[in-house]
């Protein structure tokens, strides 16, 4: 394991669920259509936390909800960002965006929310486009 990276909280939740169900990681990931070594790669920080359809399939294979699997209240709908597919895997991001996204994915959900608040404040208010109403004259 990379000493600079703690495994994502999801690893512990997956392990406890596997233990409770009496499933091997390989069997659960096979059922979810994921690589059989994904748990090891998540633990050592060499694989991103699943998102989108992969995350939903993993939750189904483990007999739990996506919300519980990411450490949230299981009775609350998961944030939509977790259910979106990974754009980086589609080749749509620049190198620096890919690096930022990779680092962001290693954070737990409360840290992500805090970071988003900081970034929005740093970016300042969104510009309001100037729209002139038809038929109105400019005073001048």
N, C-alpha and C positions, 0 to 999 in steps of 0.2 A: 504494500500500500504506500502511496505517496505520502510522506510525512506532512506535507503542507496541506493536504486535503482530508477533511473528515468525510466519512461516507454520508451521503444524503440521508435524512431521517427516514426516507422511504425504505431503506435497506432493513432497518430494524423492524419496521412494520411488516414487510414481506416475510422476513424470517419468522416472526411470531405467528403470522397467519399460516405459513407452511407447516410449522410445528403443530399448530392447532388442528390443521386438516390432515396431518400425516402424509403430506406430499413432499416429494423431492423437488428442489428448485428446477431441475431439468424437466421433470414431468409438467410442472405448472407452466413453465415458459414454453414448452412444446405445445401445450393446450392453448396458450395465448398466441401461438405463431411467432414467438420471439426466440432469439438465439439462446441455446441452453446454458451458455456461460454468462448471461446478462447479469445475474446477481453478483458474480465475482467482479465483473467489469464495473458495475455500479459501486461496489465496495471500494475498489482501488482507484476510482475516479477516471477510468478510461472510457466510460460510456455515459452519455447524457441520460437523465431521467426520462423515461418514455412520456410522450405527449400524444394527444389526438387519439386516433383509433387504437394505437398500440397500448396506450394507458387504459383505455376502456376494456380492451381484451384482457389485459393483465388483471384488472379488478374483477372481471367476470370469472377468470380462471381461479382466482383466489376466493370467490364467493363473497365479495365485499363491494363497497361503493368506491368510486373514484375519490370522493371527498375524504373518506377514511384513509385511503391509501396514501394520500398526500398530507395527512396529518390534520385534517380539518374535521369539523363536526359532521358525522356521517349522514345526518338528516338535512344538511344544507347542500344546495346544488354547488358543484365545484365552479371555480372561476372559469369563464369561457376561454381565457387564454390557455388553460391546460388542455382544452379539448380541440384547440386549433392544431393543425398539422405543422410540422417543423418546416419553416421556409428554407432554412439552411440546407436541408437535404435536397431541395429542389434547385439549388444553385442560384438563388435569387439575391444573395447577400454579398456585399463587398468583403474583403478580408478582415478589415477592422470591425465591421458589423458582426461577422461570424465570431470573431474573438470575444467581443462584448457579450454576444448571445451565449456563447459557451460558458463564460464566467457567471453570467446571470443565472443560467440553469443550475449551477451548483449551489445556489443560495436556497435557504428554506423560504416558505411562502411569506411569513411576516417580514423578513429582511427584504424580499422582493418588493413588497408593498411600500416599505419605508424608502427604499431606493427610488422607486417610481415617483414618490412625493418629492424627493430631493431634486431629481432630474427635471421634473415639471417646473419647480420653482426656479431652477437655474436657467431654464429655457425662457422664462418670462411669459407674459401673457401672449396668447395666440393673436396674431394680427387680425383686425376686423377689416374685411374688404370694404372699400368705399363704393357705395351704390347710390347713384343719383336717381331720384324718382323722376319719371317722365313728366314733362309739362312744367316742372318747377324751374324757375330761373335762379341763377346764382346771384346773390346780392354782391354788389361790388362797387 
